[in-house]
Amino acid sequence: MKKINWATMIKPYQQPNRLKSYWQIINSFTLFIGFWFLAYEAFQYSVWLTIAVALLAQPAFLRLFIILHDCGHGSYFKKKKERDFWGTICGVITFTPYHQWAFEHADHHKTSGNLEKRGRGDVWTLTLQEYNDSSWGKQLFYRLYRFPAFMLTVGTIYNFIVMHRFTTSLDGKKERRSVYMTNLGILLMGALISSVTSLEFFLIYQLSLVMFGGALGIALFYVQHQFEGVYWSRTQDWDYETAAVYGSSYLKLPRFLQWASGNIGFHHIHHLSPMIPNYELERCYREQEYFHIEELTITLKDIARCYNLHLYDEDTGRLLTFKEAKQSTAEPLMAAVKAS
């Protein structure tokens, strides 16, 4: 990988613009609140119509999560109090304890691509050798975990509905308080909205929002770190710049989907510098040819292939499908049999 002075290169894009941040907050919340009114009107006719509105509301819901995400990185406002306020508000809406999530996500950025520091804030990924050495029960569970339908349903429920309601042994005082305050905020939000609509409406619409949004978030996160030539390395060879850029994809989306996902598709840039606000990522990509890397580029048609990749082969530096992994394991055995 070509080494450059990337700290100097990305510096012009790292300054938050308060007007841009608030414009993004205003248009995202306006759209989000508008969908709440539309959903309640739809509820008078059909529950299924209400759920359909929740699906249509996902661009606004995802953008609120991106605001939380940027606040957690310290890239959205210069003032910490301002970041924490908006991050907490968006956390209540998205069922995500702001400080706890930001703490865990920071770990993901610091350890991404390091095979010896997997397990926090990432997708469970085994190497080919680890999988072959596992018991049949662990292999079966791993296959279930990596199955898209399971990951996007059970995985979403576990992550956003269950796991985020509890503290962990790794949480500090601030993180634990964030969990408690988020849970309280959800109860207050539910009580307020239910008092002017109904509890049934709140539960159906809010849980639909979280389920759809959580599934879309997991789907986006998956393809940003699970692609054929993704970078993984052991600690002694691990390098931050290489891991950030080559361990993350550039998800090239149509203009509307790029807007709806808050430019998170420029993930290789984001991992190199989490301090770049989401609204500056595209400009950085346009102006810096360093980030125009063909092997990192994924389009919508490539997503299905990404979801078939499950095991990292340290010998070839590639993620393999289960079928490719089986063939890769069988070839040396066949060669040994022929040689004997």
Buried (B, 14 or more C-beta within 10 A) or exposed (E): EEEEEBEEBBEEBBEBBEEBBBEBBEEBBEBBEEBBEBBBEBBEEEBEBBBBBBBEBBBBBBBBBBBBBBBBBBBBBEEEEBBBBBBBBBBBBBBBBBBBBBBBBBBBBEBBBBBEBBEBBBBEBBBBBBBBEBEEEEBEEBEEBBBBEEBBBEBBBEBBBEEBBEBEEEBEEEBBBBBEBBBEBBEEBBEEBBEEBEEEBBEBBBBBBBBBBBBBBBBBBBBBBBBBEBBBBEEEEBBBBBBBBBBBBBBBBEEEBBBBBBBBBBBBBBBBBBBBBBBBBBBBBEEBEBBEBEEBBBEEEBBEEBBBBBBBBBEEEBBBBBEBBEEBBEEEEEEEEEEE
